[in-house]
Amino acid sequence: MEAAKPKPKPAPRGAAKAKVATAVPQDQQAVGQDSTNLNSTTTNPQDTIMGDDTKDQDPGASTSAEEPISRQAKDEFAALLEPFYYGKSMTDPINTARDKWNLLPAFLKTKGLVKQHVDSYNHFVDVELKKIIKVNRFVRSDFDPKFLLEYTDIRVLAPNRQEEDDLDHHKSTVTPNECRLRDMTYAAPIVVDIIYTRGNAKVKRTGIKIGRMPIMLKSNKCVLAGKNDNDMAVMGECPLDPGGYFITRGQEKVILVQEQLNKNRVIVESAKGIMQASVTSSTHERRTKTYVIQKKGLMYLRHNTLSEEIPIVFVMKALGVASDKEILTMVAGEDSAYQDNFSINFEACAKEEIFTQERALEYIGHRVRLVKKPLGTSRNRNYHLEAIECLSNVVLPHVPVEGTNYRPKALYVALMARRVLMAMQNPKLVDDRDYVGNKRLELSGQMLSLLFEDHFKRFNHDFKLSIDKVLKKPVRAQEFDAFSHFSVHKNHITMGVERAIATGNWSLKRFKMDRAGVTHVLSRLSYIAALGMMTRISSQFEKTRKVSGPRALQPSQFGMLCTSDTPEGEACGLVKNLALMTHITTEDDDDPVRKIVFMLGAQDICSLTGEDIHAEGVYSLCLNGTPIAVTDRPKHFLNSFRGLRRMGRVSEFTSIHIDHDHCEVHIATDEGRICRPMIIVENQRSKVTSRYLKALRKGTLDFEDFLTRGLVEYLDTNEENDTNIALKETDINQHTTHLEIEPFTILGAVAGLIPYPHHNQSPRNTYQCAMDTLLYLMVYPQQPMVKTRTIELTKYDKLPAGQNATVAVMSYSGYDIEDALILNKASCDRGFGRCQVMKKHVTQLKTYANGTSDRINAGALDPDNKNHQAIGKDGIAQVGARIEAGDAYLLKSIPVDTAGPPSNTYKDKPEKYKNPDYSYIDKTCVTENEAGVTLIKLLFRQTRRPELGDKFSSRHGQKGTTGLIVQQEDMPFNDQGICPDIIMNPHGFPSRMTVGKMMELLSGKAGVLNGTLEYGTAFGGSTVEDMSKILVDKGFSYTGKDYLTSGITGEAHQFYTFFGPIYYQKLKHMVQDKMHSRARGPRAILTRQPTEGRARDGGLRLGEMERDCLIAYGGQMGYSGYCKLCESEKAVRKITMPYAAKLLIQELGSMNIKVTIGLEDEFPRDA
């Protein structure tokens, strides 16, 4: 790009250079000119240290003379940018410290929030699928050595309808919304290219379908990819819909981010006095766990394919390290303490007489567990080969073995043993499993990769079995073509993947993986509920265990995971949410990194002895946990590598950090690491200066340019430990290496909606995060008067779920105790708190075994029948019709006989509306699903206004139900005649300590008077001093208090009232959904007890306390005890007993427990 620009004129360029030079002190110029290290990526030495000179040339613009732009075009451009940059014009001076938040919208355009799901899925479809095919590309026959089938390529095509699968060169018009309406799966065909043998000839076929892959919305295979807002609206999609989910059988499903322990890394733990180092090895072929443990001073290798623990020295000898001294130096180095602790292990060699590699292999081979029984007797087993197979492919399979060179694996086993020795010497070196750097997050792409590979292997296995059945026959009538068997099994992959996403159960026998709840139905109660679900992280840790470690807030989670957003109860701390600027890495190829390591002067570790590796000042270089090289200049290597990364020669997501405790430098390119962008600081100055921010706002630079120019870089949790990060520009000192883009990004998308969260008691923010997922669709939504930057970044202000209510904090009657709210009836009449509740009813017209099917019987419409008032001429309820309990909304007829011979006899079975509250028909839809079954869908709409018992909540976790709705004339009012919409009891503040709510009221009041939207962003926002000043200027008290007059007595209150706007949300808990009562009703057949639940018209339990209450109100028949007062015994004869008690006695009898009921004759009868 730079080369394509026209050359600048020499005179202005020199003048600009001279101007910069005069602005920089002489000593700083010298520093800038001398700094020629790899970290500096700019051509002009003064660029790295320049100040905020707003006259500097725009770095993203062309340096040639620009054509004059008309004033009208400039005004249109400014108007276009205004919604994004909130009122700042291009001529305003830029304050770098305050305006660096502009990097956030630029970041969120390319990464973060939902985009990591999309990136992961794209990586799976474009890269991982081809890797899976490459590993499993051959299918051979056990009976015909000539037969061979090879996969050469795999592709996922554009999404289509299942019935269009067999149409070639047909462009499908399917959209995600059609799949929702028709209960279809939004999927695309998976096609492969194959070469196989037919007789003596080779046959090549392309575009062979092997199944269907569900398509993630907004991924590069989706029809919505790259569409603008108008195109999205044409397709029936919301422009703000985040995507990142699947549609299976008409339901929106999201694959939650899964938290897992690190793969291919050594974790040292201490359990029950035993020190152990464990590694979970993960490759495409297998996943195994290997341990090196220390018991009674000796070290052993443990693996589930070995019948017993193998002494570590035997393993080293089997891996080709014959000399005892070499084994000692590889593990312990020259350190005498480590040598003393390890040398005891050599006694086992003398005891078992194992001195050579052959004897060690023989010893291990005898202890290899067989997966399958040997074909011959146990004497025919080749223990030598079994041991080689086990050590090559099963133990530590992620460490490569080339031919008979076991040196890399021997070094890895020695590394594990050394880690155990070091942890025995220094217990502080035991690893923390809960540290974020030891965790990896699995996204939808990785989960689908595991699933697809499992089903693809099964597909190949079934295909192989079917061709073997034919090939084992010696004589065949015609030439065998394997392709005829190929398409038989294509439904295996389709059904397997679809079932997993629909049920959320990931069951992979190969990896012994059985996870439930991987997918959830996407919550559509509100926009923010859907967004919150996309960033949720689920842990496989058992939720019922009362363990504090995994639930605790770790310091390493700062900036990576949201500090507030976690549920209450048993899932607390186990279900987490990503912070606003978090990015989860996808896998990068490690071959270029390996070449760079050796290019920077590192020595291959396999060519060195133990003394060289563990010499003082020598650091091992580990690539994804495996040692590959050593260096004696770790700091120089680190700086050089980071310099290359900042220049764009290495992927920006490759991380490097130094571990001084273990003398190792770790480079990571693997997937699932949590990282976030930071501004680079050099020479005590931020590299992001005003001219770059100005170019960003003009649109001549984007976030990628900031990365490639070395201004911003991604750091993962491990690399953060190597850095010194300043929260604000004022905190920068000589040791600072990086600067936070914005401190409020430590919160997630949901917690970021809370104004002034840093002034609230911490649990209140957590409660609000849980409530944000319970908001309902409002009829008159408003954006909050007090916004946060997160609200603008997540576009919550475009789809809000609440209203700005004028709140008076005072005690008003006794109806506001315990957080109850008092509402103004006039406000409710004007639409405050009004919401729409939508409910969907789906009816299928089933087809039965004898060929008969259900049908819509429009002829059964009776105009005189009151229950048919909503039905139209087609037998389906009309849009806009009011429908009440008992009314029919669909006239359906079903065949009388569904099993015998088909007949034309039908009986009417209309679908009736059962809800006690009336609704309106909002939409109707008649369609067919993929199986050809007719679906009739109706959407019922209820508009609800607030009533007693409905739940409201502010954005500070303070929820309350409506206690009383008062006429406006009885409400207090201020000098301007303003009545509050809500009266809140002041006792809600002292114990909750939600100071943020008070500040929201002050800022909201000042904003209303000033005509502006104020900001309550965490660790910033509008200050109380500024807001109080505005209030005083407008003639109000700086405290936010007003002098109110009673609406009941007409007298002025003898106190000042805290009075102003607060943003309130209506929650889904409404009385109309919960109100329930019954007299007599249905009973369960088995127990003869009333059914349970509102939906089943269930009974309400009358316990002992309720019984006493009824008796107190005069319901004496509710008591069947003996009257002590009159001591009458004439009627005490009959004994009744609940049927459920009799059933319990019978069930106990079935368990061999005899229950006898003894009766005591307390009242002797007269003779």
N, C-alpha and C positions, 0 to 999 in steps of 0.2 A: 504493500500500500504506500509506504513512504517513497519508494522509487518512482511511482507513477505521478507524484506531485511535480508541478513545474518548479524550476529552480528559482529561489528568491533573488531579488535584486541585491547586489553586494552592499550598497551604501546604507539602506535602512537596517539591514541585519547587523552591520558593524555598530551602528548607532545604538541599537537595542542592547547589544553586548556591553557597550561602554556604560550605558545607563545602569545596568545591573551591577557592573563592577563598582561603580561609585556608591551604590547603595549598601555594599557589603563591607564590613570592616576588614582591614588588611590581614589581620591574623587569621580570620575565618576564610579569606580567599586562599591563603597558603594551605590551610587544611583541606579545602575543597580541591585544590590542584594536585595535592599529593595523594589524595585517596584514589588509588588506581586498583583497589581490590575488586574481587568478582562481585561483591554485593552492590556496587554502584552500577546502575544500568543506563544512566543518562549520559548524553554526549557532552553537554555543557557542564563543566565542573561546578558552576555556581547553582545549578538547578536543585541540587540536593539540600542546599542550605538557605535558599532564598526565602524572604519574608512574604507577607501578604500584600504584594504590590499589584493593585488591581489594574494597572496599565500594561501589565505584561501581555505578550502575545498569547492568544488562545492555542493550547498545544494540539487541539484536535482539528483546528481549522486549517485551510490551505493558506500558504504564505504569499500566494500571488495576489495581485490587485483584484478585489472582488467587484462584481458588477453592482451598481447602486440598486438598492431594494426600495420600493415605494413605501411611503408611510402607512398606507392602508394594509399592505402585506405584513408589515411589522406588527401593526395593531392586531391583525387576525392571528398571527403567530403567538403574540402575548396572551390573547384571549384563549387560545387553544391550550396553552401551558398552565393557565391560572388554576383550573381544577386540580392539577397535580402538585403545584407548588404554592397553593394557598395564599395568593395575594401578593407574593413578592414579584416585583418587576425586574427586568434585566439591568436597570440602572441602579438598583439598590446596592449599597456596598455589602460585600460578603464577609461575614465573621466566620473564620474557619472553625473555631471552637464550637460555635452555635449551629452552623449550617452543615456540618459533616454528616448529619442525619440524612442528607439527600442521597447518600450512598445506599440507604435502605430500600427505597423504591426501585433503584437500579438493580440491587441484588435480588429482590423478590420477583423481578421480571424474568430472571434467568434461573434462579435456584430457590430452595427453601420451601417450607410449608408442604404443599401437595406435590410440587415438582419433583421431589426426590422419589416419590412413588412412580411417577411417569418416567423419570430417568432410569430407574431400576428396571421397569418393565421393558423400556426400549433396549436396554443393554441385554436383557434376557432374549428378546426376539431377534436382535441383530447379531449378537456375539455368542451368548451362551448356547443357544440352540445348535449352532454350527460346531461348537466344541463337543457337545453331547453326541452329535452325529459322528464326529471324527473319532471319538473314543470307541463308539459301538458301530463302526461302519461295515464290519464284515459279518455275514451269516453263512455258515458252512454246514454241510450235511454230515451226519455220522456214518451214513451208508454209502454215499457217493463222493469219493475224494475230488472228482472233477467239478462238482457243483460249487459255485461261489456267487454270492450276491453282495454287491458293494454299494453303499450310499455315497453319492458324490456331492450332494448339496441338499439343503433344506431351506424352505422359505415359508413365511406366513403371508398370505395374499390379503387383498382388501376385504373388509367384512361384507357378508352377504346373507341372504336368507337360506335356510337349509335346503329348501326345494330348488334353489338355483345352483346347487353344488355341481350338478351334472351338465350345466350349460356352459360351453366353452366360449370365451371371448365375449361374455355378457357382463356389462357394467351394472352392478347392483345399485339400487337407490335406497337401500335400507338405512334408517337413522336410529339412534339410541332411543328416541321417543317412541318410535313404532314398536321396538322391542318391549318397552315398558307396557304399552297399551295391549300388545298381543301376547303377553306372558312368554316371550321368546328369550333365548339367550343371544346376546350380542357377541357374535363370534365370527371367525374367518377360517377358511380352509388352510390346513397345513399340507404343503406339497413337497415331495422329495424327487430327486433325480437318482436313478439307479442304473447299474450295469450288472447283468447276470448272465449265467451260461444257460443256453438251451441246446442240449445235445453237445455238439462240438463247436457251436457258434457262440459269439458274445453278442448280447442284445442290450441296447441302450434305450431307456425310456425316460422321458422328462415330464415333470408336472403331475406326478402320481399322488393322489390325495390319500393321506393316512389318518385323517381325523380333523377335528375342529378345535381352534384355540380361542377361548374367551378373550375379547379385546378390551383393554382398559380405556376408558374415556379420556380424551385429550392426548393419548399416546400417538406416536408417529404413524400407526396403522389405522387410527380412528378417523372417521369422516369429519370430525370436528377440528382436527389438527390444523392450526394456522388460519382458521376462519375468523372473520371480523364479527362485530356485534350484530350487524344486519343479517349475515348468513346464519348466525346462531339462532336468531329470532325466527327466521324462515323454517329452520329445522325443529322448531318447538323447544329450544333449549334456552335457559337463562344465561345471559352473557357473563354473569358473575359466578356461574357454577364452577367449582374448582376442578372437577374431573378427578382422575386418580382412583376410580372405583369401577366395578364390573356390573353388568346386568345379566343375571342368570334366572331364567324362568320368570322374567318380569320383575324380579326384586333387585334392588340396588344393594350390592355387597361390597364391603371394603375389607381388604386384608390388613389387619392391624400389624404395626411394626412389632417384631418379636425380639425380645432381649435374650441373648445367649452368651455363654462364656466364650472367651477367645479361642480360636482354633489355631493349631500349629504353634502354640507358645507354651513355654515352660511355666507352670504355676507351682510354687513351693508352699506346702501347707503342713501344719502340725495337728495331728488328730490322735487323741488318746496316747500321747507320749511317743508316737511314731512320726518321724519327720519323713515327708515324701515329696518327690517332684513328679508331677503328672503332665502329660501332653495329650490333648485330644487331636489326633491326626485326621485331617479331612482331605480326601482327594475325590476325583470323579468315580474311582473304582470302589473305594471303601472308606469307612469311618471307624477308627478304632481308638482305644485309650491305652496308653502305656505308662507304667509307674516305675520309678526308681525309689525304693523305700529303704529306710535304715531301721534294722531291728537288732537289738542287743549288740550294737557296735558294728554289725556287718551290713553290707549293702546288697540288695537283690533287685532284679528286674522282674516286674509282674505284668502279665498280660493274660487276657481271658482265653487265648488259644493255647497257653502253656498250662499243663496240669499242676505244676508247682512253681514256686519262685526260684529263679535261676540266679546264683551268685554273680555279681556284676563283673568279676574278673573273667569268669567263663564266657560271658557275652563278648567282652572285649577281645578275648583270644579267638572266639569263633568269627569275629569280624576282621581277623587278620592282623591284630596287634600281638605279636608273639612274645616280645620281650617284657618281662615284669617291670623293668625300669621305665620303659616307654609308657606302659599303662599308668605307672605311678606319676610320671611327669605330665601326662595328658590330663590327669584328673587333678592332681595336687600342685603341680608346678614345682617351684623351688621352696615353697613355704613349708617350714619344718612342722608346724602345728597341723597343717592339713595332711602332710605325709605320715605323721604319727597316727592320726585318726584313720587313715585309709589303709596303711600297710598291713593291718590285721586281716584284711580280706584275702591276702595271698595264701594264708594257711589252708584255705579250702582247696587250693590247687594241689598242694602236696597230699592232702588227705584223700582226694579223689583221683590223684595221679593224672591230672590234666595239664599237659605242658605244651601241646601242639594244637593247631587249628582243627585238625581232623578229629582228635579226641573230644574237643569242645563241641564240635558239630554233632558228633555221635551222642554226646551227653544230652544236648538240647533236643535232638531228634527223637530220643526216647520219651521226651516229655511234651511233645506236640500232640494236642488233642486232634483227633480226626473228625472232620465234619461229616464225611461219608465213610462207610465201611470199606476197607480195602477189598479189591476183587479177589485176591488170593488169601492165604493165611497170614498171620502176623509175622511169620518168618520171612515172607516175601517183601516186607516193607523196607524201603530204602531210607533209613533214618538220616543219612547224610544229606540226601536231596531234600527231604522234608524240612530239615533244619535250615538249609539254604533258602528254600522257598519261604519259610516263615520269617527269617531275618530280612530277606529282600523285600517282600511285598506286604507282610502283615504287621510286623513290629515297625513302628515309625514309618508308615508308607509315604509320608509327605517328603521324606529326605531321599533324594534320588540316588539310585545305585546304578552305575554304568559298568556293565560287564561284571567283572569280579572285583571291581574297586569298591571296597566297603569302607574306605577311609572317611568319607563325609558322615556316614552313619556312626562309625566308632567315635568320631569327634563329638557328635550330638549326644551319644550316651555318656561320654566323659563330661560334657557340659552339664547334663542333668545330675550326675553324681557330684560334680563340683558345687552345684547350687545347694545340694543337700548338706555337703560339708560346711559351706559358708553359713547356712542357716543354723546349723548346730552350734557353730562358733559364735554367731551373732543373731539372736532370735528376731531382731528388728528387720532382718532380710526376708522374713516370711511374707508372702504376697497376700494382698487383700483382694478377695474375690469380688467384693462390691465396688472396688475402684473402677471408675468409668473407663479408664484405659485398658482394663482387663476384660471389657465387655465388647461385644459386637452386636449390631442391630441388623436383623434380617428383614429385608423389605420384600414386597410382593414378587419382584423378579427372582430373588433367591429361593423363595418358597415354591414358586412355580417351576423353577429349574429342577429342584429336587423331585417334585411331583411328576413332571414330564419325563425325566430320565427313568424313573421307576416304571412308569407306564410304557415307555418306549422299549425298555428291556423286556417287559412282559409281552409286548406286541411281537418283538423279534423271537422270543421263546416260543410263543404259540405258532408263529409262522413256520419256525424250524420244525416243530412237531408235526405240523400238517404236511410239509413236503417230505419229511422222513417216512411218513406212512406210505407215500407213493413210491419213494426212491428205494425202499427196502424190498419192493416186489421186483424179482429178477426180470420178468417179462411184462412189457407194457404194450397195450394195443396201439397207442400213438405216441409221438414225441412229447415228452413232458415239458410243459411251460409253467414255470413257477409263478408267473404273474397272475394266473387264474386264482391262486390261493392268497394273493397279496391283499386284495380289497376286502376279503371276508372279515378280517380282524380290525378294520379301521374304526369301528364304534368303540373299541376298548379304550382308546386314548380320549375320544370325545366324552364318553360317559364318565370315565375316571376323573378327568379334570373338572368337569361340570359338577359332578357329585361332591367333590372336595370343596369347591367354592360355595356351593349351595348349602352344605351342612356345616362347614367349618372344621371338619375332621380330616387331619393330615395323617394317614396311616401308611407308613413305608416299612415293609417287612425287612427290606435289605439293610436299612440303617437302624432297625428296631426303634423306629420313631412312631409315636402315637400321641398326637396332640389334638386337643379339642378346643373349640372356640377361637380358631385362627381367623375366621371371617365373622363379621357382624353385619346386621342390616343397617344401612346408612340412616342415621337419625335425620329426619327432615322436619322436626318441630320448628326449627329456626335455622337461619343461614349459619350462625356461629356454632350451632350444635353440629352441623355437618363438617364445618372446618375443624372444630375441636376433635372430632372423631378421626380425621385424617392424620393428625399429629400425635395420636395416642400410641403409647408403647405398652405392650402386654408382656408380662413375665411369666415363665412357666413354673415359677416357684409356687409351692402349695400354699394357697391362701389361708388355710385353716391353722397353719403353724404359727405359734406366737413367738416369732424370732424378730429381734429389733434390727439386726445388722442390715439385711437387704432392704428394709423399709426406711432406714434413716436417710436424712438428707446429707449426702456426701459433699465435702468441699470441692471434689473434682467435677461435680455436676454444675458448677457455676458457669452460666452462659451457655451450657450445652442442653440442660434439661430445665423445664420450668420449675421454679422453687415453690409455687403455690398450687399448681393444678394437679391434684391427686384426689381420688375419692375418699370418703370416710368409710369406716368399718373395716372388714377383713382384707379388702384390696388396698388399704392405705399404704402408700409407698411402693407397692408392687406394680400398680398401673400408673405410669408417668406420662408426661407430655413433653414434646420437643419445645425448646426455646425458639424465639422468633427468627434468629439468624443461623440456626443449626443446619448443617448439610450432612447427609450420610453418603459416604463415598461408595462408588462402584469400583469394580476390580480393574486395575491397570496392569498391562503386561510388564513383568519384572525383568525381561531380557535387556531392554535398553538401560535400565538402572544398573544391572550387573556389569554391563560394559563400562558405564560411567565410573563405577566404583574402582575398577582396575585402571581406567584412564587417569584417575586422580592420584595414582601412585600407590594404591593398596596392594599388599602381597597375598597371593592365593594361600588360604589357610591349610589346604591339603598338602602343600609342599613343605610345611614347617613341622618341627618337632615340638614336643610339649614344653620344653624349656623356652623356645622362641615365643610360643603363643602366650605363655603366662609370665614372660619377663616383665620387669618393672617398667611402667610407662607405655606398654603395648596394649592396645585396645582391639578387641575382636569386632568385626563389622558383621552384623546380622541382618539379612534380608528376609523380611517376613518371619523372623524368629529362627532362621537357620544360619549358622555362622558360615561365611563364605570367604572372608579375607581378614587381614589384620593391618593396623596402622600404628605408627609411633607418634603421629601428630594429629590426634583426634580433633583438636580445636580448629586447626587449619583445614582439615578435611570437612568439618561441619560447615565452616564459613564458605568454603569453595562450593560445596554441594548446594547450600542455600542460595548462593549467588547464581548458580546455574538454574535453579528453580525459579528465581525471580526474573531471570532473563527469558523464561519460557522454554528452556532446553529440556526440562524435566516436567512431568505433569504437576499442575498446581496442587493436586491432592496427595502427592507423595510426601510423607512426613519423615523427619529425621530428628532423633534426639539422642542425648548421651546419658549413659547410666554409669556414674562414677563408682557406685558400690560394687558392681560386677565387672567393671572395666570393659564396657561394651558400648558400641554405637549401633542404634537400631534404626533401620530404614523400613518403612511399611508402605506397601502398595495395595494391600488387600482391601476387600469390600467390607462395608458395615461399620467403619470407623466414624465416630462423631467428630465433626470439625466445624469451625466457624471462622469467618474472615476477620482480620485485624489490620489496622493501619501500621505500616512500618515506620519506626522512628530511627533517624540517623543524626548524629551530632546534636542530640538534644532537641531536634526539630522534627515535627511531623512531616512526612513526605507528601501528604495530601495537602496542598496549599490552595489558596483562593482561586488561582487561575484554572486548576483542574476542576474544582467544584463549579466554576462558571461554565466551563466547557461541558460538564455533565448536565447542567441545567439547560444549556442550549441544545443538547442532544448530539453534539459532535463527538463526545466520548461516552462509552457505556462501561458497565462494570468489568467486562472482560478486558477492556483497555487498561483499567487500573491494575489488573493482575499482570498483564504482559509487560507493563511499564515498571513493574516492581514497586508499586505504591502501596498495594494491599496484598496480603497473602493469607492462605488458609492454615490454621493451626489445629491439630487434634489435641486430645487431652494430654498425651504423653509429651508432646512438643511444648505445650504450655508450661510444663515444669522447667523447661530450659530457658524460659523467657522472663522478662521483667515488664509487666503490663501496667500502664498508667490508665486510671479510669477517666481522667480529664486532662486536658492539655496543661493545666496549671500544675499537675502532679509530675510532669516529666522532669527527670534528673539525669545525671551522667550515666546511670546504669540502665535507664529505660531502653527497651528494645522495641516495644510495640505500644499502640494506643487503642483503647476500645473505640469502636465506631460510635456506639451509644450505650450508656449503662442500662437503659430500660429494656434492652434486648435480652436480658437474663430471664424475662418473663415470656410466656408463650402467647399464642394468638388469643386465647380465652382470657387469661389473667390480665392481659394488656388492655382490656376494655375498662378496667377499674380505674377511676380517677384517684390520684394521690394514694396509691396502695401502700407507699412507704410510711404513711402516717396511720395506718390501721394496725390493729392487733392481728398477728399473722393468720390465725385460724379463720378469721372473717373473710380474707381473700380466698382461702381454700373453699369455704362454703359458697361464695359467689361463683367460683368456677363450676361447682356442681349444679348451681341454679341456672347458669347460662344455657345449659342443655335442656331446660324445661320451659323455655319461653314459647309463647304462642303467636300465631299470625294476627297482628293487630289490624283493625279497620282503618285507624288514623295513626300510623306510626310517625314518630318524630326522631330526628337525630338529636343526640344529647347536646344540651347547652355547654356542658363541660366535656370536651373531647380529649382524646389522647392521640399520640402519633400512631399507635397501633390501630386505632379505630379507622384512621384514614388509609393505612397501609393494607388492612384486610378488607377494605371497602364496606365495613359494617355500617358506615353512615349512609350507604346507598340502600341497604336492606335492614333497617333497625328493627328492634323488637321491644319498644317501650315508648313512654311519653314523659314530657317534662311536666311534673305536677308541682303546683305551688303548695308548699308544706308549711304549716304552723306547728312549731314544737311546743305543745302545751297540754295540760290535762283538761279534758273536756268530758264531764260525766264519768261514769264508771265503766263505760263500754270500750275504753281504750287500754285496759290493763293487759299485761302479758303480751305486748307487741301488737295488740289489735289496732286497726286503723279506723278512723272515722272519715267517711267519704261525703263529699258535697253532692246532693242529689242533682242539682243543676248541672254540675260538671259531667255526671254520668249521662244526663239527658243530652248533653252536647257531644257525647261520644268518648268520654274518658274511660279507659279500661275496656272498651268494647272489642271483642275479638270474634273471629270466625273459626268454627270447628268443623273440619271436613271429615266425613267418614265414607269409606268405600264399601260397596257391596258387589260381589262378583257371583254370577250364576253361570254354571256350565250346563249346556244341553248335552247330556250324556248319551252315548250309543251303547246298547246292551248286546249281550252275546248272541241273541237270536236275530240281530239285525234291526230291531226297533230302536227308536231314540226319542228323547224328550223333544217337545216342540212348543213354540209360542202360539197360544190359541187366542187370537184377536177376536174370534167369534164369540167368546165367552163374556165379552164386555157388556155390562148391564148398566145403562145410563141412570136407572132409578136406584141402583145399589150405592149407598153412601160410601162404601169402601172402595168403589171403583172411580171416584171423582178425579183422581190424579192420572188415570190411565188414558193414553191416546189411542188413536185408531189402530196402531200397529201392535197393541197389547203391552206396550212398555210405557212407564210413567213419563209425562211430558216435562221438558226442561222448564223450570220456574214454578212448577206446581207445588202447592203446600201439601204435605203428607203427615198424617197423625198416626198414633198408635192403632194398630189393627187394620190400617189401610193397605190395599194391595198395590205393589209397584211393578209387578210383572205377572202376567197371566200365563202360567205355564201348565202344560198337560203332560202327564207321564203315561206310558203304556201300562195296561192292567197286568198283562203277562209278559215278564221279561226273560223267562227261562224256556217256556214251551215254544210251540210253533208260532211264528209272527201273526198277529191279528191286528185289526184296525180299531180295536177298542181302547179308548183312552179315558183317563179320569183327570179332572181338573185338580191341580195342586198349586194355587197361586202363591207367589212369594210375598210375605207380609212384613210390614215395618213394625218392629217390636219395641223400639225405644219409647219411653213414656213422654218424651218432649218432642214437639213437632219439628219438622225440618222442611227444607226446600230442595227440590231436585236441581243440582247445579250443572251436572253434565251427564250425558248418557253416551254409551259407546257399544256398538255391536261389531264383533270381529271374530277372527278364527286364530287359534294358536297353531304351532307347527305340526301338531298331530291332527289338525283338521277339525278339532272340537270347537263348536260355536261358543263364544264367551259374550255375556251381556254384563257390562259394568255400569254401575250408577254411582254418582258422587252426591252425597247428601250434605247440605250446608245448614249449619245452625249459626245464627248471629246472637251472641250472648253479651248481655250487659252485666256489669258487676252486681253481685248480690251478696247477702250476708254469708260469710264463710269462705268467699273466694280469696285466693292467696295472691299477695303482691310482695315484691321485693325491691329494695334499692340495690345499687351496684356494690354494696359493701357487706353483703351476706346478712342483711337484716331483713328477714322475711316476717310477714304478719298477715293475719286474716282480717277481713272486713268485719268490724264489730257492730257498726251502726251506719246507716245512710241517713243524713240529716238534710232537711229542707234548707235552701240557701238563706232564707230569712232568719234562720236560727244560728247561722254560722257567724263567727266574729269577722270583722273587716277592718282594714287600716284606713289611713287618712284619704287615700286615693279611691277608696271604695272597693279595693280588691279583697275578695274572699278566698280563703285557702281551698284547694281541691281535696287536700288530705290533712287531717290533724293527727299528729303522732305524739305519743306519750314520751315526755323527756326522760323517763326511767330507762329508755332504750339506749342511752349513751353511756352512763357511768360504768357499768359492768362490761359493756362490749368494747369500749375504748375505740370507737370508729371515728377518729378525728378527721379522717379523710372525708367523711360524709358532711361534717361541718364546713370543711374547706370547699367542698363541692357546692354547698348552698351559697357561700360567700362569692365564689367565682361565678356561679350561675347568675346570681343577682346582679353582680357587676356587669356581666356580659349582656344581660337583658337591658340594663339601663344604658349601656354604651353601644348596643347594637353590634356586638362581636361575639364570636364563639371563643371561649377561653380554653386553655389547655391544662389538663391535670395529669400530664405524663409523669410516670414514676421517675424519681430522682431529678425532677425538673418541673416544668410547667409554670403556670402563673403563680406568683407568690402572694401570700396573704397581705403583705404590705401594699403591693400594687393594687390589689382588689379593694382593700379598705380605702385607699386613696380615691379610687373611682367612686365608691359609695359616698364618701364625704363631699366630693365635687358635685355629685348629683343631688345632694341635700338629704342623704340618708345617714343613719348611724354607722360608724366604721365597724361595729360589732355584728352588723347584720340583723339587729333587733329592731322591731317596729312597735309602735304604740297602737294596740288594737282596741276595738269597741265591741262589747258583747252584743250579739244579735238577738239574744233572748230578753235582756233587761234594757238594752240601749245605753247602758252606762259604760264609761271607759274602764278598761281593766286597770287594776292597781299595780301592774307590772309590765315590763317590756317582754315581747315575744320574739323568739328567733324565727324568722319568717323569710322564705325565699324558695326558688325552684330547685327541686331534686329530681333526677331521672328515675322513674319507677318502671318496673317490668311486671307484666302479668304472667304468673306461672300456670302450668297446665293443671294444677290441683284445683278443680272447681267443684262446688257443691253439687251442681247438676249431674256430674259424673259419678258422685259418690252417694247421693241421697237414695235411701233404700228402706223399704219396710214391707212386711207381709203379715197376713193373718194365717189362714191355712193355705197350704200349697203343696208342691210335689215333695215326695220322700224318696230316699234311696231304697232300691229294691232289697239289697242285701241286709242292711242294718235297720231298715224302717225308721231311720232318722231323717229329719229335714235335710234337703240338699244344701250345699254350701256355695256362697258367692252370689253377687248381685246379678251376674249374667244368667245364672241358672234359677233365678227367682228363689234364692236360698233363704233359709231361716236365720233368725238372729238369736244368739244364745242368751237365755235369761239365767244368769248365775245367781248365787246366793244373795249378793248385795242388791241386784236388781229386784229379786223376789221380796226382800225386806222393804225396799222402796215402795213396791206396789201395795204391800200389806199396810204400810204407813198411810197410803193414800186411800185405803178402804177396800182394797181387793182381797178380802179374807179367803176367797176360794183358792187363792194362790198358795195357801198354806194347808198342808194335809197332815200336820202333826197332832199329837194327843193334847187335849186341853187340860192343863194342870188345875185350872181354877175350879171348874165344876166337877172334876174327877168323874166324868161320865164314862162308863165302860161298856154300855150296851151295844154301841155300833162298832166296837173294835173287834172285827172278825176277819174281814177280807184282807188278804195280803196281795198287793200288786207289785210288779217288778218290771223295769224297763226291758224291752225286747233286746236291746243292745247288751244288757248285762247277761241275759240268758244265752245270747250268741257268744259272749266272751267265755262263759263257763263251758260251752260246747267246744270252742277252739282250744281251751286249755286241756280239755279231755283228749283232744287229738294229739296233744304233746305228752300224754301219759301223766297229766296232773289232774287228780280228782279233787273237785271242789264240792263240799257239802255245806248247805246252809242250815245252821242250827237256830231254832227259834226258842226263845225263853218265854215261858208262860208267866208274865208278870202280874196278870190280872186273873186270879182263880175264879172260874165261873161258878154260879150257884148250881146246886144239884138239880 
